[in-house]
Amino acid sequence: MKGLFSSLFSIGLIALPATASDLVRVVKVSEGGGINQMQPIEVKLANGYGVTITFFQSGQKIIKAWLNNPAFVVLDADGCLVGLSAKNCQTSGASVLHLKRIQDLPINGLPKTNFSLLTLVTHGTKGNGVYVFRIIKANTPGALVYEIMPSSPPVTAEFMQNDQMRELLLRGLEQALSSNDLAKRGQIQTDLRPKLLQFRDSLKKGSDILVALDQAQLDIDTLTLLIQLGKEQSNGSKH
């Protein structure tokens, strides 16, 4: 059940997002780093806007960055990155990384693509972490900032053996499936629907919650969001 205890959330990035809350997306990570993520974090990069990735809340420092396709993206950081920073850089490691789209540059030997993988290596009190982002050319921005934050604490098995919690989860699942509410709240995966359907069907058959969660390849932070959605639905039904 190792996959339960790491999760990440996604954003996209000339028009601004509709509301102020859409400007920032939270990316939750396990304490040891994002080495168990299921897929790259998707970032839409538009002309005229940049994307900022901040590790302030996670307590980690970015020590190295690899950009597979530098033909349309440039990087800047608030500290020294191995292999990228000037020789006179005084601050070891960075807490903030900024991405900006540029006009495509012809680079010999580099195939022309509409995306680039960005890999960040970080160091923190719990050890090193590796985070992979998929930078995509876009016409319109989604969000402007990724805020990397610690993951929710593990949910105990005893907590999950509660009929009321199962009911909240089912309510939250129905809401997520009907309105794509998890995507709006920053869930990284672009299509969770098959996994959510599998999770819901397992719960209705009486499966243990944590076992069903693991079989559906969902993580603890998705579980937390589903519970929150269920609570909101329950509170709404009382009015």
Biotite code that builds the C-alpha atoms (Angstrom):
import biotite.structure as struc

atoms = struc.array([
    struc.Atom([0.000, 0.000, 0.000], chain_id="A", res_id=1, res_name="MET", atom_name="CA", element="C"),
    struc.Atom([3.012, 2.229, -0.517], chain_id="A", res_id=2, res_name="LYS", atom_name="CA", element="C"),
    struc.Atom([1.210, 4.152, -3.234], chain_id="A", res_id=3, res_name="GLY", atom_name="CA", element="C"),
    struc.Atom([-1.364, 5.409, -0.744], chain_id="A", res_id=4, res_name="LEU", atom_name="CA", element="C"),
    struc.Atom([1.041, 7.723, 0.985], chain_id="A", res_id=5, res_name="PHE", atom_name="CA", element="C"),
    struc.Atom([2.141, 9.968, -1.842], chain_id="A", res_id=6, res_name="SER", atom_name="CA", element="C"),
    struc.Atom([-0.001, 12.285, -3.911], chain_id="A", res_id=7, res_name="SER", atom_name="CA", element="C"),
    struc.Atom([0.225, 15.249, -6.135], chain_id="A", res_id=8, res_name="LEU", atom_name="CA", element="C"),
    struc.Atom([-2.108, 17.773, -7.584], chain_id="A", res_id=9, res_name="PHE", atom_name="CA", element="C"),
    struc.Atom([-2.096, 19.481, -10.982], chain_id="A", res_id=10, res_name="SER", atom_name="CA", element="C"),
    struc.Atom([-2.683, 22.884, -12.504], chain_id="A", res_id=11, res_name="ILE", atom_name="CA", element="C"),
    struc.Atom([-2.879, 24.335, -15.876], chain_id="A", res_id=12, res_name="GLY", atom_name="CA", element="C"),
    struc.Atom([-1.595, 28.022, -17.187], chain_id="A", res_id=13, res_name="LEU", atom_name="CA", element="C"),
    struc.Atom([-3.828, 35.574, -22.587], chain_id="A", res_id=14, res_name="ILE", atom_name="CA", element="C"),
    struc.Atom([-6.830, 35.237, -20.025], chain_id="A", res_id=15, res_name="ALA", atom_name="CA", element="C"),
    struc.Atom([-6.521, 35.032, -16.270], chain_id="A", res_id=16, res_name="LEU", atom_name="CA", element="C"),
    struc.Atom([-8.323, 32.332, -14.268], chain_id="A", res_id=17, res_name="PRO", atom_name="CA", element="C"),
    struc.Atom([-11.900, 33.119, -13.346], chain_id="A", res_id=18, res_name="ALA", atom_name="CA", element="C"),
    struc.Atom([-11.387, 33.528, -9.602], chain_id="A", res_id=19, res_name="THR", atom_name="CA", element="C"),
    struc.Atom([-8.543, 34.448, -7.286], chain_id="A", res_id=20, res_name="ALA", atom_name="CA", element="C"),
    struc.Atom([-8.563, 30.926, -5.798], chain_id="A", res_id=21, res_name="SER", atom_name="CA", element="C"),
    struc.Atom([-7.739, 29.515, -9.238], chain_id="A", res_id=22, res_name="ASP", atom_name="CA", element="C"),
    struc.Atom([-4.469, 31.467, -9.367], chain_id="A", res_id=23, res_name="LEU", atom_name="CA", element="C"),
    struc.Atom([-2.789, 29.093, -6.917], chain_id="A", res_id=24, res_name="VAL", atom_name="CA", element="C"),
    struc.Atom([-2.909, 25.312, -6.905], chain_id="A", res_id=25, res_name="ARG", atom_name="CA", element="C"),
    struc.Atom([-1.670, 23.191, -4.029], chain_id="A", res_id=26, res_name="VAL", atom_name="CA", element="C"),
    struc.Atom([0.541, 20.230, -4.840], chain_id="A", res_id=27, res_name="VAL", atom_name="CA", element="C"),
    struc.Atom([0.606, 17.833, -1.895], chain_id="A", res_id=28, res_name="LYS", atom_name="CA", element="C"),
    struc.Atom([3.594, 15.560, -1.423], chain_id="A", res_id=29, res_name="VAL", atom_name="CA", element="C"),
    struc.Atom([4.687, 12.791, 0.917], chain_id="A", res_id=30, res_name="SER", atom_name="CA", element="C"),
    struc.Atom([7.163, 13.797, 3.599], chain_id="A", res_id=31, res_name="GLU", atom_name="CA", element="C"),
    struc.Atom([10.003, 11.914, 1.935], chain_id="A", res_id=32, res_name="GLY", atom_name="CA", element="C"),
    struc.Atom([9.492, 13.649, -1.385], chain_id="A", res_id=33, res_name="GLY", atom_name="CA", element="C"),
    struc.Atom([7.514, 13.080, -4.562], chain_id="A", res_id=34, res_name="GLY", atom_name="CA", element="C"),
    struc.Atom([9.361, 9.987, -5.776], chain_id="A", res_id=35, res_name="ILE", atom_name="CA", element="C"),
    struc.Atom([6.229, 7.826, -5.919], chain_id="A", res_id=36, res_name="ASN", atom_name="CA", element="C"),
    struc.Atom([4.033, 10.044, -8.082], chain_id="A", res_id=37, res_name="GLN", atom_name="CA", element="C"),
    struc.Atom([1.906, 8.167, -10.593], chain_id="A", res_id=38, res_name="MET", atom_name="CA", element="C"),
    struc.Atom([2.442, 10.599, -13.460], chain_id="A", res_id=39, res_name="GLN", atom_name="CA", element="C"),
    struc.Atom([4.083, 13.972, -14.182], chain_id="A", res_id=40, res_name="PRO", atom_name="CA", element="C"),
    struc.Atom([2.398, 17.109, -12.873], chain_id="A", res_id=41, res_name="ILE", atom_name="CA", element="C"),
    struc.Atom([0.897, 18.832, -15.906], chain_id="A", res_id=42, res_name="GLU", atom_name="CA", element="C"),
    struc.Atom([1.656, 22.537, -16.408], chain_id="A", res_id=43, res_name="VAL", atom_name="CA", element="C"),
    struc.Atom([0.151, 24.595, -19.241], chain_id="A", res_id=44, res_name="LYS", atom_name="CA", element="C"),
    struc.Atom([2.517, 27.412, -20.192], chain_id="A", res_id=45, res_name="LEU", atom_name="CA", element="C"),
    struc.Atom([1.069, 30.329, -22.178], chain_id="A", res_id=46, res_name="ALA", atom_name="CA", element="C"),
    struc.Atom([2.662, 33.329, -23.873], chain_id="A", res_id=47, res_name="ASN", atom_name="CA", element="C"),
    struc.Atom([2.807, 36.358, -21.615], chain_id="A", res_id=48, res_name="GLY", atom_name="CA", element="C"),
    struc.Atom([2.491, 34.410, -18.348], chain_id="A", res_id=49, res_name="TYR", atom_name="CA", element="C"),
    struc.Atom([4.905, 32.495, -16.184], chain_id="A", res_id=50, res_name="GLY", atom_name="CA", element="C"),
    struc.Atom([4.464, 29.673, -13.695], chain_id="A", res_id=51, res_name="VAL", atom_name="CA", element="C"),
    struc.Atom([5.995, 29.783, -10.237], chain_id="A", res_id=52, res_name="THR", atom_name="CA", element="C"),
    struc.Atom([6.741, 26.629, -8.247], chain_id="A", res_id=53, res_name="ILE", atom_name="CA", element="C"),
    struc.Atom([7.343, 27.237, -4.551], chain_id="A", res_id=54, res_name="THR", atom_name="CA", element="C"),
    struc.Atom([8.668, 24.785, -1.960], chain_id="A", res_id=55, res_name="PHE", atom_name="CA", element="C"),
    struc.Atom([8.381, 27.185, 1.004], chain_id="A", res_id=56, res_name="PHE", atom_name="CA", element="C"),
    struc.Atom([5.695, 25.147, 2.790], chain_id="A", res_id=57, res_name="GLN", atom_name="CA", element="C"),
    struc.Atom([7.332, 21.769, 2.163], chain_id="A", res_id=58, res_name="SER", atom_name="CA", element="C"),
    struc.Atom([10.603, 22.670, 3.864], chain_id="A", res_id=59, res_name="GLY", atom_name="CA", element="C"),
    struc.Atom([12.561, 21.281, 0.910], chain_id="A", res_id=60, res_name="GLN", atom_name="CA", element="C"),
    struc.Atom([15.194, 22.965, -1.233], chain_id="A", res_id=61, res_name="LYS", atom_name="CA", element="C"),
    struc.Atom([15.515, 22.522, -4.995], chain_id="A", res_id=62, res_name="ILE", atom_name="CA", element="C"),
    struc.Atom([19.109, 21.514, -5.660], chain_id="A", res_id=63, res_name="ILE", atom_name="CA", element="C"),
    struc.Atom([19.000, 20.535, -9.342], chain_id="A", res_id=64, res_name="LYS", atom_name="CA", element="C"),
    struc.Atom([16.674, 20.935, -12.350], chain_id="A", res_id=65, res_name="ALA", atom_name="CA", element="C"),
    struc.Atom([16.662, 19.065, -15.653], chain_id="A", res_id=66, res_name="TRP", atom_name="CA", element="C"),
    struc.Atom([14.702, 20.495, -18.582], chain_id="A", res_id=67, res_name="LEU", atom_name="CA", element="C"),
    struc.Atom([14.446, 18.055, -21.482], chain_id="A", res_id=68, res_name="ASN", atom_name="CA", element="C"),
    struc.Atom([13.404, 20.637, -24.088], chain_id="A", res_id=69, res_name="ASN", atom_name="CA", element="C"),
    struc.Atom([14.776, 24.152, -23.443], chain_id="A", res_id=70, res_name="PRO", atom_name="CA", element="C"),
    struc.Atom([13.638, 25.361, -26.881], chain_id="A", res_id=71, res_name="ALA", atom_name="CA", element="C"),
    struc.Atom([10.543, 27.152, -25.537], chain_id="A", res_id=72, res_name="PHE", atom_name="CA", element="C"),
    struc.Atom([11.015, 27.339, -21.740], chain_id="A", res_id=73, res_name="VAL", atom_name="CA", element="C"),
    struc.Atom([13.489, 29.265, -19.583], chain_id="A", res_id=74, res_name="VAL", atom_name="CA", element="C"),
    struc.Atom([14.098, 28.716, -15.867], chain_id="A", res_id=75, res_name="LEU", atom_name="CA", element="C"),
    struc.Atom([14.964, 31.117, -13.071], chain_id="A", res_id=76, res_name="ASP", atom_name="CA", element="C"),
    struc.Atom([15.407, 30.398, -9.363], chain_id="A", res_id=77, res_name="ALA", atom_name="CA", element="C"),
    struc.Atom([15.882, 32.286, -6.114], chain_id="A", res_id=78, res_name="ASP", atom_name="CA", element="C"),
    struc.Atom([19.060, 30.361, -5.287], chain_id="A", res_id=79, res_name="GLY", atom_name="CA", element="C"),
    struc.Atom([21.846, 28.212, -6.740], chain_id="A", res_id=80, res_name="CYS", atom_name="CA", element="C"),
    struc.Atom([20.995, 25.126, -8.782], chain_id="A", res_id=81, res_name="LEU", atom_name="CA", element="C"),
    struc.Atom([23.676, 22.581, -9.601], chain_id="A", res_id=82, res_name="VAL", atom_name="CA", element="C"),
    struc.Atom([24.851, 23.032, -13.176], chain_id="A", res_id=83, res_name="GLY", atom_name="CA", element="C"),
    struc.Atom([22.640, 26.051, -13.911], chain_id="A", res_id=84, res_name="LEU", atom_name="CA", element="C"),
    struc.Atom([23.637, 28.876, -11.570], chain_id="A", res_id=85, res_name="SER", atom_name="CA", element="C"),
    struc.Atom([26.344, 31.481, -12.051], chain_id="A", res_id=86, res_name="ALA", atom_name="CA", element="C"),
    struc.Atom([29.702, 30.818, -10.405], chain_id="A", res_id=87, res_name="LYS", atom_name="CA", element="C"),
    struc.Atom([29.264, 33.747, -8.008], chain_id="A", res_id=88, res_name="ASN", atom_name="CA", element="C"),
    struc.Atom([25.885, 32.521, -6.709], chain_id="A", res_id=89, res_name="CYS", atom_name="CA", element="C"),
    struc.Atom([25.874, 32.795, -2.920], chain_id="A", res_id=90, res_name="GLN", atom_name="CA", element="C"),
    struc.Atom([22.734, 30.856, -1.913], chain_id="A", res_id=91, res_name="THR", atom_name="CA", element="C"),
    struc.Atom([22.896, 27.059, -2.082], chain_id="A", res_id=92, res_name="SER", atom_name="CA", element="C"),
    struc.Atom([19.613, 25.529, -3.207], chain_id="A", res_id=93, res_name="GLY", atom_name="CA", element="C"),
    struc.Atom([16.379, 27.294, -4.156], chain_id="A", res_id=94, res_name="ALA", atom_name="CA", element="C"),
    struc.Atom([12.889, 27.509, -2.671], chain_id="A", res_id=95, res_name="SER", atom_name="CA", element="C"),
    struc.Atom([11.222, 29.069, -5.733], chain_id="A", res_id=96, res_name="VAL", atom_name="CA", element="C"),
    struc.Atom([11.461, 28.202, -9.406], chain_id="A", res_id=97, res_name="LEU", atom_name="CA", element="C"),
    struc.Atom([9.962, 30.328, -12.200], chain_id="A", res_id=98, res_name="HIS", atom_name="CA", element="C"),
    struc.Atom([9.139, 29.083, -15.707], chain_id="A", res_id=99, res_name="LEU", atom_name="CA", element="C"),
    struc.Atom([8.596, 31.407, -18.655], chain_id="A", res_id=100, res_name="LYS", atom_name="CA", element="C"),
    struc.Atom([7.663, 30.594, -22.215], chain_id="A", res_id=101, res_name="ARG", atom_name="CA", element="C"),
    struc.Atom([9.770, 32.033, -25.034], chain_id="A", res_id=102, res_name="ILE", atom_name="CA", element="C"),
    struc.Atom([9.606, 31.982, -28.815], chain_id="A", res_id=103, res_name="GLN", atom_name="CA", element="C"),
    struc.Atom([10.768, 28.603, -30.097], chain_id="A", res_id=104, res_name="ASP", atom_name="CA", element="C"),
    struc.Atom([14.514, 28.363, -30.615], chain_id="A", res_id=105, res_name="LEU", atom_name="CA", element="C"),
    struc.Atom([16.043, 26.051, -33.234], chain_id="A", res_id=106, res_name="PRO", atom_name="CA", element="C"),
    struc.Atom([18.374, 23.626, -31.418], chain_id="A", res_id=107, res_name="ILE", atom_name="CA", element="C"),
    struc.Atom([20.409, 21.189, -33.501], chain_id="A", res_id=108, res_name="ASN", atom_name="CA", element="C"),
    struc.Atom([19.633, 17.573, -32.737], chain_id="A", res_id=109, res_name="GLY", atom_name="CA", element="C"),
    struc.Atom([16.533, 18.376, -30.642], chain_id="A", res_id=110, res_name="LEU", atom_name="CA", element="C"),
    struc.Atom([13.201, 17.260, -32.158], chain_id="A", res_id=111, res_name="PRO", atom_name="CA", element="C"),
    struc.Atom([10.475, 19.901, -32.184], chain_id="A", res_id=112, res_name="LYS", atom_name="CA", element="C"),
    struc.Atom([7.758, 19.109, -29.637], chain_id="A", res_id=113, res_name="THR", atom_name="CA", element="C"),
    struc.Atom([4.925, 20.928, -27.868], chain_id="A", res_id=114, res_name="ASN", atom_name="CA", element="C"),
    struc.Atom([5.978, 19.762, -24.425], chain_id="A", res_id=115, res_name="PHE", atom_name="CA", element="C"),
    struc.Atom([8.993, 19.314, -22.182], chain_id="A", res_id=116, res_name="SER", atom_name="CA", element="C"),
    struc.Atom([9.626, 17.259, -19.065], chain_id="A", res_id=117, res_name="LEU", atom_name="CA", element="C"),
    struc.Atom([11.021, 19.134, -16.068], chain_id="A", res_id=118, res_name="LEU", atom_name="CA", element="C"),
    struc.Atom([12.623, 17.095, -13.289], chain_id="A", res_id=119, res_name="THR", atom_name="CA", element="C"),
    struc.Atom([13.425, 18.686, -9.931], chain_id="A", res_id=120, res_name="LEU", atom_name="CA", element="C"),
    struc.Atom([15.682, 17.135, -7.309], chain_id="A", res_id=121, res_name="VAL", atom_name="CA", element="C"),
    struc.Atom([15.104, 18.429, -3.777], chain_id="A", res_id=122, res_name="THR", atom_name="CA", element="C"),
    struc.Atom([16.637, 17.968, -0.369], chain_id="A", res_id=123, res_name="HIS", atom_name="CA", element="C"),
    struc.Atom([14.888, 18.206, 2.995], chain_id="A", res_id=124, res_name="GLY", atom_name="CA", element="C"),
    struc.Atom([14.983, 16.913, 6.543], chain_id="A", res_id=125, res_name="THR", atom_name="CA", element="C"),
    struc.Atom([13.312, 13.651, 5.448], chain_id="A", res_id=126, res_name="LYS", atom_name="CA", element="C"),
    struc.Atom([15.769, 13.084, 2.605], chain_id="A", res_id=127, res_name="GLY", atom_name="CA", element="C"),
    struc.Atom([15.843, 13.764, -1.119], chain_id="A", res_id=128, res_name="ASN", atom_name="CA", element="C"),
    struc.Atom([12.821, 14.034, -3.392], chain_id="A", res_id=129, res_name="GLY", atom_name="CA", element="C"),
    struc.Atom([12.282, 13.858, -7.143], chain_id="A", res_id=130, res_name="VAL", atom_name="CA", element="C"),
    struc.Atom([9.409, 15.705, -8.854], chain_id="A", res_id=131, res_name="TYR", atom_name="CA", element="C"),
    struc.Atom([8.520, 15.428, -12.544], chain_id="A", res_id=132, res_name="VAL", atom_name="CA", element="C"),
    struc.Atom([6.480, 18.083, -14.390], chain_id="A", res_id=133, res_name="PHE", atom_name="CA", element="C"),
    struc.Atom([5.141, 17.962, -17.958], chain_id="A", res_id=134, res_name="ARG", atom_name="CA", element="C"),
    struc.Atom([5.330, 21.475, -19.416], chain_id="A", res_id=135, res_name="ILE", atom_name="CA", element="C"),
    struc.Atom([2.843, 21.943, -22.268], chain_id="A", res_id=136, res_name="ILE", atom_name="CA", element="C"),
    struc.Atom([2.464, 24.825, -24.728], chain_id="A", res_id=137, res_name="LYS", atom_name="CA", element="C"),
    struc.Atom([-0.964, 26.410, -24.235], chain_id="A", res_id=138, res_name="ALA", atom_name="CA", element="C"),
    struc.Atom([-2.982, 29.315, -25.589], chain_id="A", res_id=139, res_name="ASN", atom_name="CA", element="C"),
    struc.Atom([-4.634, 30.205, -22.270], chain_id="A", res_id=140, res_name="THR", atom_name="CA", element="C"),
    struc.Atom([-3.391, 30.107, -18.666], chain_id="A", res_id=141, res_name="PRO", atom_name="CA", element="C"),
    struc.Atom([-4.920, 28.001, -15.927], chain_id="A", res_id=142, res_name="GLY", atom_name="CA", element="C"),
    struc.Atom([-3.153, 28.771, -12.635], chain_id="A", res_id=143, res_name="ALA", atom_name="CA", element="C"),
    struc.Atom([-0.024, 30.779, -12.019], chain_id="A", res_id=144, res_name="LEU", atom_name="CA", element="C"),
    struc.Atom([1.517, 29.204, -8.907], chain_id="A", res_id=145, res_name="VAL", atom_name="CA", element="C"),
    struc.Atom([2.190, 25.689, -7.633], chain_id="A", res_id=146, res_name="TYR", atom_name="CA", element="C"),
    struc.Atom([2.472, 25.617, -3.861], chain_id="A", res_id=147, res_name="GLU", atom_name="CA", element="C"),
    struc.Atom([4.199, 22.402, -2.770], chain_id="A", res_id=148, res_name="ILE", atom_name="CA", element="C"),
    struc.Atom([2.913, 21.346, 0.651], chain_id="A", res_id=149, res_name="MET", atom_name="CA", element="C"),
    struc.Atom([3.194, 18.288, 2.922], chain_id="A", res_id=150, res_name="PRO", atom_name="CA", element="C"),
    struc.Atom([0.672, 15.537, 2.375], chain_id="A", res_id=151, res_name="SER", atom_name="CA", element="C"),
    struc.Atom([-2.215, 14.844, 4.735], chain_id="A", res_id=152, res_name="SER", atom_name="CA", element="C"),
    struc.Atom([-1.336, 12.501, 7.628], chain_id="A", res_id=153, res_name="PRO", atom_name="CA", element="C"),
    struc.Atom([-2.063, 8.795, 7.131], chain_id="A", res_id=154, res_name="PRO", atom_name="CA", element="C"),
    struc.Atom([-5.617, 7.656, 7.811], chain_id="A", res_id=155, res_name="VAL", atom_name="CA", element="C"),
    struc.Atom([-5.715, 4.807, 10.316], chain_id="A", res_id=156, res_name="THR", atom_name="CA", element="C"),
    struc.Atom([-7.533, 1.552, 9.654], chain_id="A", res_id=157, res_name="ALA", atom_name="CA", element="C"),
    struc.Atom([-9.635, 2.072, 12.799], chain_id="A", res_id=158, res_name="GLU", atom_name="CA", element="C"),
    struc.Atom([-10.828, 5.427, 11.495], chain_id="A", res_id=159, res_name="PHE", atom_name="CA", element="C"),
    struc.Atom([-11.957, 3.772, 8.280], chain_id="A", res_id=160, res_name="MET", atom_name="CA", element="C"),
    struc.Atom([-14.008, 1.088, 10.062], chain_id="A", res_id=161, res_name="GLN", atom_name="CA", element="C"),
    struc.Atom([-16.837, 3.546, 10.532], chain_id="A", res_id=162, res_name="ASN", atom_name="CA", element="C"),
    struc.Atom([-20.190, 3.229, 8.742], chain_id="A", res_id=163, res_name="ASP", atom_name="CA", element="C"),
    struc.Atom([-20.676, 7.000, 8.819], chain_id="A", res_id=164, res_name="GLN", atom_name="CA", element="C"),
    struc.Atom([-17.285, 7.504, 7.130], chain_id="A", res_id=165, res_name="MET", atom_name="CA", element="C"),
    struc.Atom([-18.238, 5.001, 4.417], chain_id="A", res_id=166, res_name="ARG", atom_name="CA", element="C"),
    struc.Atom([-21.442, 6.963, 3.802], chain_id="A", res_id=167, res_name="GLU", atom_name="CA", element="C"),
    struc.Atom([-19.513, 10.249, 3.580], chain_id="A", res_id=168, res_name="LEU", atom_name="CA", element="C"),
    struc.Atom([-17.138, 8.682, 1.080], chain_id="A", res_id=169, res_name="LEU", atom_name="CA", element="C"),
    struc.Atom([-19.997, 7.455, -1.101], chain_id="A", res_id=170, res_name="LEU", atom_name="CA", element="C"),
    struc.Atom([-21.575, 10.932, -1.029], chain_id="A", res_id=171, res_name="ARG", atom_name="CA", element="C"),
    struc.Atom([-18.238, 12.484, -1.945], chain_id="A", res_id=172, res_name="GLY", atom_name="CA", element="C"),
    struc.Atom([-17.712, 9.983, -4.747], chain_id="A", res_id=173, res_name="LEU", atom_name="CA", element="C"),
    struc.Atom([-21.096, 10.746, -6.288], chain_id="A", res_id=174, res_name="GLU", atom_name="CA", element="C"),
    struc.Atom([-20.331, 14.474, -6.153], chain_id="A", res_id=175, res_name="GLN", atom_name="CA", element="C"),
    struc.Atom([-16.863, 14.014, -7.677], chain_id="A", res_id=176, res_name="ALA", atom_name="CA", element="C"),
    struc.Atom([-18.223, 11.815, -10.466], chain_id="A", res_id=177, res_name="LEU", atom_name="CA", element="C"),
    struc.Atom([-21.075, 14.163, -11.297], chain_id="A", res_id=178, res_name="SER", atom_name="CA", element="C"),
    struc.Atom([-19.250, 17.506, -11.255], chain_id="A", res_id=179, res_name="SER", atom_name="CA", element="C"),
    struc.Atom([-15.520, 16.757, -11.665], chain_id="A", res_id=180, res_name="ASN", atom_name="CA", element="C"),
    struc.Atom([-15.081, 18.618, -8.397], chain_id="A", res_id=181, res_name="ASP", atom_name="CA", element="C"),
    struc.Atom([-11.754, 16.992, -7.555], chain_id="A", res_id=182, res_name="LEU", atom_name="CA", element="C"),
    struc.Atom([-10.152, 18.403, -10.699], chain_id="A", res_id=183, res_name="ALA", atom_name="CA", element="C"),
    struc.Atom([-11.316, 21.889, -9.714], chain_id="A", res_id=184, res_name="LYS", atom_name="CA", element="C"),
    struc.Atom([-9.662, 21.474, -6.313], chain_id="A", res_id=185, res_name="ARG", atom_name="CA", element="C"),
    struc.Atom([-6.288, 20.612, -7.797], chain_id="A", res_id=186, res_name="GLY", atom_name="CA", element="C"),
    struc.Atom([-6.170, 16.845, -8.248], chain_id="A", res_id=187, res_name="GLN", atom_name="CA", element="C"),
    struc.Atom([-3.306, 16.119, -10.620], chain_id="A", res_id=188, res_name="ILE", atom_name="CA", element="C"),
    struc.Atom([-4.689, 13.232, -12.576], chain_id="A", res_id=189, res_name="GLN", atom_name="CA", element="C"),
    struc.Atom([-6.493, 14.360, -15.703], chain_id="A", res_id=190, res_name="THR", atom_name="CA", element="C"),
    struc.Atom([-8.981, 11.469, -15.705], chain_id="A", res_id=191, res_name="ASP", atom_name="CA", element="C"),
    struc.Atom([-9.764, 9.947, -12.307], chain_id="A", res_id=192, res_name="LEU", atom_name="CA", element="C"),
    struc.Atom([-13.203, 8.714, -13.330], chain_id="A", res_id=193, res_name="ARG", atom_name="CA", element="C"),
    struc.Atom([-12.337, 5.015, -13.948], chain_id="A", res_id=194, res_name="PRO", atom_name="CA", element="C"),
    struc.Atom([-10.507, 4.804, -10.627], chain_id="A", res_id=195, res_name="LYS", atom_name="CA", element="C"),
    struc.Atom([-13.312, 6.583, -8.758], chain_id="A", res_id=196, res_name="LEU", atom_name="CA", element="C"),
    struc.Atom([-15.871, 4.212, -10.292], chain_id="A", res_id=197, res_name="LEU", atom_name="CA", element="C"),
    struc.Atom([-13.816, 1.209, -9.231], chain_id="A", res_id=198, res_name="GLN", atom_name="CA", element="C"),
    struc.Atom([-13.447, 2.625, -5.713], chain_id="A", res_id=199, res_name="PHE", atom_name="CA", element="C"),
    struc.Atom([-17.186, 3.307, -5.439], chain_id="A", res_id=200, res_name="ARG", atom_name="CA", element="C"),
    struc.Atom([-18.138, -0.181, -6.668], chain_id="A", res_id=201, res_name="ASP", atom_name="CA", element="C"),
    struc.Atom([-15.762, -1.811, -4.177], chain_id="A", res_id=202, res_name="SER", atom_name="CA", element="C"),
    struc.Atom([-17.208, 0.209, -1.297], chain_id="A", res_id=203, res_name="LEU", atom_name="CA", element="C"),
    struc.Atom([-20.754, -0.725, -2.256], chain_id="A", res_id=204, res_name="LYS", atom_name="CA", element="C"),
    struc.Atom([-19.711, -4.386, -2.232], chain_id="A", res_id=205, res_name="LYS", atom_name="CA", element="C"),
    struc.Atom([-18.487, -3.981, 1.346], chain_id="A", res_id=206, res_name="GLY", atom_name="CA", element="C"),
    struc.Atom([-14.731, -3.952, 0.718], chain_id="A", res_id=207, res_name="SER", atom_name="CA", element="C"),
    struc.Atom([-12.411, -2.484, 3.321], chain_id="A", res_id=208, res_name="ASP", atom_name="CA", element="C"),
    struc.Atom([-11.925, 1.217, 2.548], chain_id="A", res_id=209, res_name="ILE", atom_name="CA", element="C"),
    struc.Atom([-8.118, 1.245, 2.524], chain_id="A", res_id=210, res_name="LEU", atom_name="CA", element="C"),
    struc.Atom([-7.936, -1.981, 0.512], chain_id="A", res_id=211, res_name="VAL", atom_name="CA", element="C"),
    struc.Atom([-10.422, -0.592, -2.038], chain_id="A", res_id=212, res_name="ALA", atom_name="CA", element="C"),
    struc.Atom([-8.446, 2.645, -2.212], chain_id="A", res_id=213, res_name="LEU", atom_name="CA", element="C"),
    struc.Atom([-5.215, 0.792, -2.941], chain_id="A", res_id=214, res_name="ASP", atom_name="CA", element="C"),
    struc.Atom([-6.840, -1.475, -5.552], chain_id="A", res_id=215, res_name="GLN", atom_name="CA", element="C"),
    struc.Atom([-8.188, 1.580, -7.367], chain_id="A", res_id=216, res_name="ALA", atom_name="CA", element="C"),
    struc.Atom([-4.686, 3.147, -7.268], chain_id="A", res_id=217, res_name="GLN", atom_name="CA", element="C"),
    struc.Atom([-5.926, 6.236, -5.456], chain_id="A", res_id=218, res_name="LEU", atom_name="CA", element="C"),
    struc.Atom([-4.005, 8.045, -2.728], chain_id="A", res_id=219, res_name="ASP", atom_name="CA", element="C"),
    struc.Atom([-4.657, 9.348, 0.755], chain_id="A", res_id=220, res_name="ILE", atom_name="CA", element="C"),
    struc.Atom([-5.087, 12.968, -0.330], chain_id="A", res_id=221, res_name="ASP", atom_name="CA", element="C"),
    struc.Atom([-7.775, 11.966, -2.828], chain_id="A", res_id=222, res_name="THR", atom_name="CA", element="C"),
    struc.Atom([-9.465, 10.133, 0.037], chain_id="A", res_id=223, res_name="LEU", atom_name="CA", element="C"),
    struc.Atom([-9.290, 13.285, 2.163], chain_id="A", res_id=224, res_name="THR", atom_name="CA", element="C"),
    struc.Atom([-10.906, 15.343, -0.610], chain_id="A", res_id=225, res_name="LEU", atom_name="CA", element="C"),
    struc.Atom([-13.672, 12.756, -1.066], chain_id="A", res_id=226, res_name="LEU", atom_name="CA", element="C"),
    struc.Atom([-14.447, 12.848, 2.649], chain_id="A", res_id=227, res_name="ILE", atom_name="CA", element="C"),
    struc.Atom([-14.563, 16.659, 2.539], chain_id="A", res_id=228, res_name="GLN", atom_name="CA", element="C"),
    struc.Atom([-16.929, 16.551, -0.445], chain_id="A", res_id=229, res_name="LEU", atom_name="CA", element="C"),
    struc.Atom([-19.129, 14.096, 1.428], chain_id="A", res_id=230, res_name="GLY", atom_name="CA", element="C"),
    struc.Atom([-19.273, 16.379, 4.463], chain_id="A", res_id=231, res_name="LYS", atom_name="CA", element="C"),
    struc.Atom([-20.209, 19.340, 2.285], chain_id="A", res_id=232, res_name="GLU", atom_name="CA", element="C"),
    struc.Atom([-22.996, 17.316, 0.670], chain_id="A", res_id=233, res_name="GLN", atom_name="CA", element="C"),
    struc.Atom([-24.256, 16.172, 4.076], chain_id="A", res_id=234, res_name="SER", atom_name="CA", element="C"),
    struc.Atom([-24.272, 19.716, 5.434], chain_id="A", res_id=235, res_name="ASN", atom_name="CA", element="C"),
    struc.Atom([-26.053, 20.979, 2.328], chain_id="A", res_id=236, res_name="GLY", atom_name="CA", element="C"),
    struc.Atom([-28.772, 18.358, 2.597], chain_id="A", res_id=237, res_name="SER", atom_name="CA", element="C"),
    struc.Atom([-29.627, 19.552, 6.114], chain_id="A", res_id=238, res_name="LYS", atom_name="CA", element="C"),
    struc.Atom([-30.596, 23.037, 4.907], chain_id="A", res_id=239, res_name="HIS", atom_name="CA", element="C"),
])
